[in-house]
Amino acid sequence: MKRKIAIIISLLLCATVLSGCWSAKELNELAFVVAVGIDKTKDGKYVMIFQVVNPGNVVGARQNGGGSGGVPVSIYKATGDNLVEASRKASKKLSRLIYYAHTNLFVISEEVAKEGVNGLFDALERNSECRSTAMVVIARHHSAEEVLKILTPIDKIPANQIIKTLQFSEKIWGQSINVDIGTIINDLASPGKAPIISGVEIVGSVQKGKRQTNVQASEPDARLNINGLAMFKEDKLVGWISGETARGVVWILDKMEQTGVTIEWKEKKEAAAYKVVRAKTSVAAHMKKGKPSISIHIQAEGDIGEEFVSIDFTNPKQIFALEKKAEKSIKKEVVKAVEEAKKAKTDIFGFGDIVYRSYPQQWKTMKSDWNDRYFPQLEVNVTVEAFIRRTGLRTKSYLFGQ
């Protein structure tokens, strides 16, 4: 009898604890936000732009080749003194509940970034639906609203287009960095590492890019292009690094996977293309007479992708000389990146964190003045080792005879 009573009580307790999906939300009641843009009005209020998926149109676009299914996303926006207010006020324009669990992209305008982003990321971190792994980009030369309104080919949802372009650009070209909310918050909280975020810009006609005809032409009127790295000092954008200098930042941060380096040979600046297939960067801090210094060592391995002058790849001496030329090119990019960061007085490389880990006691006296005093005067020594592993299917190009 006691056993039966115990079983009944256990079942009742289970029924109480496992009472079903008390917080369930029906799919037809949710507005799935895939991207959020943040702009500011002339009077200083925040504008939140929501890129919301139109599920039926996405399916129709796939079945009909992206033609007559209608636009795959809709844009809504709301204004408020802060992000919470703007988000809540958007409910006046949407017939569904705004749902952030699928938001994988945040686009911040250049104007907002220059004024400071601390408050923004505090709000995002507190939101239980917001993913810390969501990517962040800076809208360069355009507002976040304009960027999110551009309709894109191939990937019908514009947010996915930006995300995938950023991922593949980082992996293949190495002049951009995929940065998420969690990484930025860690950098903002660290006195020895400033945030750095990739930029996105619009190439072409902004007005035509908003229309569905933009994805129905073989050459769209407007495209979204990943370009440049935004340098932050504390929580404010203070400058941009682009091109090969941006690649120098990627080298230092040990995020280089693959890229292509042009090699100079026999007074010809574009003599050969060196395809980097793997790379490793190690950074160390040193202290001498109370002054910190940094040493950067880069190892790169790659292949010869092209040659524009006659080079004897069967000759080890010439291979060795080409490697030295590649080392020189890589070092030049890294040194230029350090110089640009020093001019802006912002440690985007995390050298301060490395000094802290190596010399915690000395760091205490440098911490408060690191960016303005110590970092601009920091001695940085760069060494590069580049290895040519393969020269392709030929050792001598047909361009220069057999």
Buried (B, 14 or more C-beta within 10 A) or exposed (E): EEEEEEEEEEEEEEEEEEEEEEEEEEEEEBBBBBBBBBBBEEEEBBBBBBBBBBEEBBEBBEEEEBEEBBBBBBBBBBBBEBBBBBBEBBEEEBEBEBBBEBBBBBBBBBBBBBBEBEBBBEBBEEEEEBBBEBBBBBBBEBBBBBBBBBBBBEBBBBBBBBBEBBBEBBBEBBBBBBBBBBBBBEBBEBBBBBBBBBBBBBBBBBEBBBBBEBBBEEEBBBBBBBBBBBBBBBBBBBBBBBEBBBBBBBBBBEBBBBBBBBBBBEEEEEBBBBBBEEBEBEBEBBEEEEEBBBBBBBBBBBBBBBBBBEBEBEEEEEBEBBBEBBBBBBBBBBBBBBEBBBEBBBBBBBBBBBBBEBBEEBBEEBBEEBBEEBBBEBEBEBEBBBEBEEBEEEEBBEEEEE
